[in-house]
Amino acid sequence: MDRRFYMNTTARYLLIILQILYLSACAEEPVQVQQIGDLTPVSSGQIIQHTYYTLAYSEANEQAEWVYYMLTPEMVAGNVKRKDDFREDPMVSTGSASLADYVGSGYDRGHLCPAASMSLNTASMSESFFMSNMSPQHPSCNRGKWKSLETQVRDWVNIEDTLYVASGAIFSNNKGTIGENRVTVPGYYYKVILDITKPYKMIAFIMPNEKMDNDIDYYVTTVDSIEALTSINFFPGIPDDLENDLESHSDFVKWSGSTTDPSSILDDEVVVTTDPQDNLSQYISISNVVVSPTESESVTLINSSVNAVDIGGWIIGDKNDPNAYTIPEGTTIEGNSTLTFSHNILGFGINNSDEIIYLKDDLGNVVDTW
């Protein structure tokens, strides 16, 4: 046999074998999946990292631009009760807003990371009461649709397992400032939620800082729109192609367990057939406390629902004073109205802004504190 023919034939066989081996190796090589990186939002402001949530603090507005946290079923299944331990955040280098800023303002100390989502342990619950986690919310917003949205997110996490949530203010059409530190009263609030258990999905909401009448799905928007309004980059660790797709779509129906807004139970026909107090007492809160050393103190309650609420037997008290005032039977607050109790009626003094005023319902449950 011609030696050159043998070598050429052998070389061709070897080349074929090598090609087969190469193609086989390529076929068995695993497809590289793009990894999800750090999901912490990116914006201006001082980054404050607490154990259970992170925030970016805006000194100009004396509140967080965003508060970001990972939510799990364990976080909402704890049995730690809220302590109302409102206090300044020592980690804010310029100093956070104070409790005194909210006194007498008529606005709630509205949680951006809800206390009810931090019931895992005493540390998580305590952290949720830093003033850096508060924003001045109108009572009917904080206790109405915003509360319904927070409840819906907690319902979702029990189905989806793990969610990533960011909440904050949109500083547009603001309603002025409150307190010595001039805390901005935002015109709107947002909440964005990410689910990275497949199929991936996002949803976002914008709500005005006022009374709202629509179900929460009415306030659904896209993450893209909130980023345009706030200049915040949410969930930057998502691969760009996936991020672009998720941030441009929000579909309330795709989220498992989405239900009719709980506040819809306040329709007139339902109130007639149930005990209205079971539904309406949640809308009573302390809207103002006047502190005075000259016996001109007062406590004002507000009813942010459209229905009159019977508050007979409820108690207004000072945690530092053993005396308390029991509201007479038959006393009601009309819908969207306030009721003020003066020093002569209360029977106890409120001499400094550090005193904590509480409101209890007729079953002894603490409804609100100031």
N, C-alpha and C positions, 0 to 999 in steps of 0.2 A: 504494500500500500504506500502511496506517495506520502512521505512524512509531512509535507506541507498541508495536504488535504486532511490528514488526521488532526493536526494542530488547529486548523481553522474550524473543523467540525467540533472539536472539543471546546474551543473558545466560544462557539455559538451556543453550545449546550450550557456552558457555564454562565453565559450572559442571560440566557432564558431563565435558568434557575435563580440567579440573583434578582432578576426582575420579579419573578413570582414571590420570592421571599420579601422583597421591598413592598410589593402591593399588599401582601398578607399582613405585614407589620403595620402598614398605613390603615388597613381595615380594622385592625384590632386596637389601634390607638384610641383611647377614650376622647370623646368630644369635650373640649374645654368649656365649662360653663362660667359665664361672667359672674364674679362674686359681688355680693352686696357689701359695701363698706360702711363707714360711719354715717349714720343717718341724722346726726345733730344738725339743726338748721344753721345757716350761715348768714350773718347780718352784722350791723354795727352794734355797739353797746358792750358793756363789760359782761363777760361770760362767768356765770356763777354756777358751780357744780355742787349740788347737794347730793345726798346719798340716793334719793329716789327720783329726783328730777333735776333738770338743768334749765337755766334761763339766761337771757341776754337782757341786762338792765339798761334802760334808757334814763339817764340822768335828767335830760330835758323834760321828760314826761313823768318822772318819778314813779315808774312802774316798768314791768317787763315788756320788751318788744315781743317776746315769745317765751312760753314755758313748754318744755318738751319732756316727755316721759314715756317709758315702756309700760304698757298695761297688760296684766295677766289675770286669769281667773283668781289666782291666790291673792292678788292685790285688793280685789273687791269682796272677797269672801271672809276677810278677817272680822273679828268681833270687837276691835278697839273702838271705843266711842270717842266722838269729837270732844275736845276740851276747851275750844275757843281760846287757845293760847296765842292770841294775836300779839306780835312783837316785831320790832325792827330786825332787819337781816344784818348781822354783824359782818357778813362777807362782802357787802356792797361797799366799795372803797370810798365812795362819795357820800355814803349814808342813804338809807332807804327812806321811803315815806314812813310816817309815824301813825300811831293809832289816833293821835290828836287831830291829824289832818282830816279825818273822816267825821269827827264829832260835830254834830249839828249841821252836817252838809246835806242831809236828806238822801244820801247815796249809800248803798250797801258796800261792805268790804267784800267784793265779789272774787271768789277763788278762780284762778285760771287753771290750776291743777286742783280738781275738786277734793275736798276732804274725804268724801265718800269713796273715792277711788284710792285712798291711801290708808285703808283700815287694816293693812297687813300687820303692823306692830306699832308700838308707841312712838318709835323714832319717825316712821313714815308719816303718821298722823301729826306729830308735832311739827315736822318740817313744813307741812302744808299751810301752817298758820304764820309763816314769815310774811311781813308786809310786802316784800318783793313779789309775792305770789298773788297780791290783791290788786284790784282795779275798781274804780268807782262805778258801780252798776246801779242803774235805776232799780228799785225794789221789784217792780213788775217784770223786769227783764230777768233779774237774778233768780227770782222765785217762780217765774213763769216758763217761757219757752227755753231759756238757757238751761234751766234745771231739767226740763224734759229732754233736751239734747244730751246732757251729761248722763242721764239715766239710760238713754238709748245706747250710748257708747258702752256703758257697763253691761248692758244686755248683749251687745254684739260680742264683747270679749269672751263671754261664756260659750259662745258658738265658734268664734274664729280662733280662740286659744291665746294669741298674742297680737296686740295692736300697738302701733307707735302713734302718739298723739301730740300735736302742737296746738296751743291756744294763745290768743293774744288780742290786742286792740288794733283797730284800724283808726289812725289819727286823722280822720276826715270828718268835716261837719261837727267838730268837737263842741261840747256844751260848756266850755269854760274851765276853770280850775277850782280846786278846793284846798283849804288848809294853808298853813304858813309855808309849807314846802311847794305850794302851787302844783298840786297833783292834777294832771290833765284828766278831764272827764271825756272819754272817747265818744265818738259818734256811733261807732260800730265795733263789733267783736267778730273774730273768726275762729274756726276750729277745723283742723285738717287731720285726717285719720288715714293711716297706711296699714294694710294687711299683707304680709309677705308669705303667708301660707297660701299655696297655689289653689285656685288661680289668684294672682296678684290683683289688688284693687286699691283705689284711693277714693276718698270722698271728702268734700269740703263744704263748709257752711259759712255764711255771713249773716249776722243778726244785728238789727239796730238796737241801740241802747235805750229802749223804751218798751212800752207795752206792745205785745204782738198778738194777733188774733188768728193767724194761719197755723196749720200743722207744720211740723218742723221740716218736712220735705219741701215745703215752699221756699225755704232758705238755702237749698242746695246750690252750690256753684262749683267751679273748677279750681284746682290748686293753682293753675296758671293765672287765673284772674286775681287771686289773693297775692301771689308773688308780684304781679304788676302793681297792685295797690300799696304793698308794704316794702318792696325791694328786699324781701327775705327769700333765700334759696332753701326750700324745704327738702329734706331727705336727699342730700347731695350724693350719698354713697350708692345710689341706684344707678346702674349702667344707663348711659344717655338715651339709647333708643327706647329702653323700657320706661325710663322716667318721662320722656316726652309723650309717650302714649298714655301713661297713667295720669299725668298731670293735666291732660287736656280733656279728660272724661270723668264725670261723676254720675253714677246711676244708683239712686236710692233703692231701687227694686233689687239690684244684684246683692245687696247686703242681707244676709240671712237674718231672719228674726225681726226685720223691720216691721213695725206695727203702727197702728194709728196713734197719733200723738196722745199721750196720757191725759193732757189737759182738756181733751175733747169731752171728757166725762162731766165737764162743767156746763154742758148745754142745758138750757132751762128745763127741757122735758125730763132729763135725767135727775136733776136736782129735786124735782117734785116727788120722784119715786124713791129717793134714798135720803139718808140723813145728810143734809147739806153741810153740817159741821165737819163730817168726816172728809169732805172734799174741799171745803173752803178755809178751814182754819190755817192751812199752810200759807195762805195769802196775807196773814196778819203779821206785821213786823214792827219793830221800833224804827221810826223814821227820823226822830230828832230827840236830843236830850239837851236841855239848857242847864248849864252848870253855874251856880251863883252862891256866894256866901251871904246874900241878903234875903234869903227866903223867897226868891223869885224863880226857883228851879221849876222845871216842868219836864214831863215825858210825853212825847207824841207818838201815837200808834197810827199806822196806815193800813188800809185794806186795799190791796192792789187787784182784787177781783171785781167783777161787775155786780156781785150779789152782796146783800147785807149779811153780816156775820155776827152771831150772838157771842159776846165775850164775857158773859156773866160768869163769875167764879174764877176768872183768870187772875193771876197775881203779878204785880209789878214790884220788884224789890231791888235792893242794893246788896251785892255779895259781901260788902264790908259792914253791913248794918243788919242787926237781927229783926228790925221792924220791916214790914212789907205791907203792901196795900192790896186788898182783895176787891176786885171790881164787882159792883153790885149785880145781882141777878137781873136779867132782862136788859142789860146794857148791850147795845148793838152799834156796829160801825157800818154805815151805809157803803154801798159799792163805790170804789174809787174815791174814798174819802178818808179824812184823818180825824182823830179824836185826841185832844190834849188833856192831860191830868196835871194840875198845878201843885205847888208845894202844899197848899192848904188841904188839898184832897189827899195827896200821897201820905203826908204825915211823917216824912223823913227827908233829910237834907241831901243834896248832891253838891258837895263843896269843891271838888277838884276833878279834873278830867281823867284822872287815873282810876276813878271808881268805876266798877263794872255793874251796869244796870241789866237786869234780866227780866224776861217775860215768860211766864209759865201758863199753860192752858189749864182747864179745869180738872185734868187728870194728873197734873203735877209735872208734865213734860216741859222741858225748856224749849220754847219756840224760837227765841232770839235773845241775843245779848248785845250790849252797846258798850 
